[in-house]
């Protein structure tokens, strides 16, 4: 009787564990992530960004806030840029430079490739259209990768990809490639929190 009872519970465990997110197909992961993205109103995270040029690379650490289409980026490192803050709201931007202790307002703001290619850019993507979907394993973690051409005329920022952890179905990496598939920008998303309360005051332009 005890053996039968044990086998019963083992069977229940295997039935439940068989539905884990790591066992989902890449299409099922994408479908769930697309649904999750549609429900994102806010997020915040630490972004470790490596910008790779022809003569070397530079690493930045940035705290990023997003709320209903508005961004706030606070530079944590390198030391000479620590405290630089960019707030983007309704095509306007306020940029604060701590070295001169002044802010400037830009009325018609277009984000550049370093400041603009963050997680918020993917919220409006339709992953099923004009996108390649791949799978990869890195550091003993399984990822589904969504890749898409962003600008056929731009050699250095031709394509970007979003790496989604299959276990928790959260975005982890964003990479930008040139036309020869060299990585030009590598973003590592850390401590990502979705739909947490964020104070509107963080996005004030005045």
Number of C-alpha atoms within 10 A of each C-alpha: 6 7 7 9 10 11 12 11 11 11 12 12 11 10 11 9 12 12 10 12 16 18 13 14 13 19 14 12 22 22 14 14 18 18 11 14 17 12 12 16 16 19 20 24 18 21 26 19 22 19 18 16 12 6 5 7 11 11 15 18 20 24 18 23 22 24 22 11 14 20 23 23 24 19 21 19 16 13 9 11 16 17 19 19 20 23 22 24 19 11 13 15 24 21 18 18 16 14 11 7 9 9 16 12 16 14 12 9 14 13 11 8 13 13 12 13 17 20 20 21 10 15 17 10 15 11 19 13 8 11 15 13 17 13 14 13 10 8 5 7 11 16 25 22 23 20 21 19 17 14 14 12 9 11 13 20 22 19 22 22 21 22 22 24 22 24 15 11 18 18 20 18 22 24 22 26 21 19 16 9 14 14 19 20 24 20 24 17 22 15 10 14 14 17 13 12 12 15 9 9 7 15 21 13 17 6
